[in-house]
Structure formats: C-alpha cells, structure tokens
Amino acid sequence: MSSRRGLPRSRSWSSDRHLVLMGFMAAGKSVVGRGFAARQGMPFLDTDEAVVSRYGPIAGIFSAYGEHYFREVEARTVAAALEARVPTVISLGGGAVLDSGTQQLLGRATVVFLDTDLATVLPRITRAGHRPLLAPDPVRRWQELADIRRPIYESLADITIDTRGLTVPAIIDRLTSVLTKGED
C-alpha cells in the first residue's frame, strides 16, 4: 500500500468522501467496487455502465463516433459522479484518468489503484469481445496501454492495492483493512 494525498497511515478513511477505484482494463474495479460498496452500505456507480445506459454500448460509440468522443462523454460522466453529494464508490473505466479535468477532480475523492498484471487479466481480456481498444491483439494492446497508464495511476493513487493472486473477497478485505485501519 502506498499513500499520496491525505491518508496518512495513522488516520482511518472517512466515508464522507467518494471512493474511486481505478486501474487497468479487466482489473476487477467493478466487481470489487460493488462488493466494497455493499459491505459499507454505500451507493456504487460504474462510470462505464453509466455511459452505456445513456449513450449505448461503448464499442458502438467507438465505431460510430471515435475514441475522442467517447473520452468526452466519459469525462462528463465522471465529473457528474464526483459532483454527487452522497459519498459513493465509483469505478472508473481504465482510460478515464487520461483526461486532465478528471485528474483534477479526483482530488475530491480517495483514489485507489487496483494494480495487476497481464497474467492475472489474460483470461478476462481474451474472452471479452467488448473492449474496442484491445482489438485486434488483446494481449499486445493491453500491455501497451498498461505501460502508458501505469505512471498516471501511480501518480493519482492515494492507495495502491496489488491484486495479483487475490480473490475478489480477499481484495475487498484488504481494501477494507487499509481504509478503516490504515493497515497494509
């Protein structure tokens, strides 16, 4: 676990702030976020799901309007989520942090980087056909994107959780422990 902004080890997390999960494509942000939110009795929002519910499938947005349009829609969706008054667990799409406005808005939240590696996500990315940024070679593209995005995730994270080799319940347990007790 590493700490960057406002969460010294001696202070427990306060649930009066949004908790934002970010990380690589297929890292488990949504399933961990849902589980953590349920455990804490907090609302949960997956920004990719919010985009899909309003604009249609992400792959369709990419093919009809391109990545630039998708990133604009995504940034507006993230901004709206972070403006909400009720503290929420928010799962970001893997590339949402590429937007400089989003990066600034994350200062209003506790930001968790769910770190992982290609070996961990390989089964998920090779069976999923709904990830337009990974076409046509999911393995190569995932690693390229990971190499580009890792420094951004690391710079924005208040907390980093290494999820390699952990089950979803174990990740939620570790996150809960870090946030409520300040433990590694």
Secondary structure, DSSP 8 states (H G I E B T S, - for coil): ----SS--TTS---TTSEEEEEESTTSSHHHHHHHHHHHHT--EEEHHHHHHHHH--HHHHHHHH-HHHHHHHHHHHHHHHHH-SS--EEE--TTGGGSHHHHHHGGGEEEEEEE--HHHHHHHHHH----GGG-S-HHHHHHHHHHHHHHHHHHH-SEEEE-TT--HHHHHHHHHHHHHH---
